[in-house]
């Protein structure tokens, strides 16, 4: 902790909070004065660059108080029945690797429903680009046909240990095809 104490650090934070609150109050008073002089909220927004909500709260302090009070009441915890997106995402998994007969070399351009990035062209002769394409197909495929068309079983086996995938997707594939989990442990 060095030569500074916790009290000194707390004093820094307290001074900041005090000056911040004073500056906010002064700014809001000035914005209200401009508004009273005929400036419309939209003009205040345009000139200051503040959002519509910021201007609304500056012109009506009771709105800011209510907003801040509601923020304090909001629980930082998700609801009890909340499931992360990765757990709800409908990833498609092949039934067997034998079904995967996609391209293994050359340049491939994925269709827009799989890759809408504008860089949907992949040189499969470059391992990094092949891995990128496999990640895109695995995460974005909406049908088994997408998997059959764009993935190759042997190439998937080789790339699997190094692919950067969402944990839920990886788990679903390894549960369905234990052989893939084995390739990961062999690579380690």
Buried (B, 14 or more C-beta within 10 A) or exposed (E): EEEEEEEEEEEEEEEEEEEEEEEEEEBBEEBBEBBEEEBEBEEBBEEBEBEEEBBBBBBEEEEBEEEEEEEEEEEEEEEEEEEEEEEEEEBBBBEEBEEBEBBBEEEBEBEEEBBEEEEBEBBBEEEEBBBBBBBBBBBBBEEBEBBBBBBBBEBBBBBBBEBEBBEBBBBBBBEBBEEBBEBBEEEE
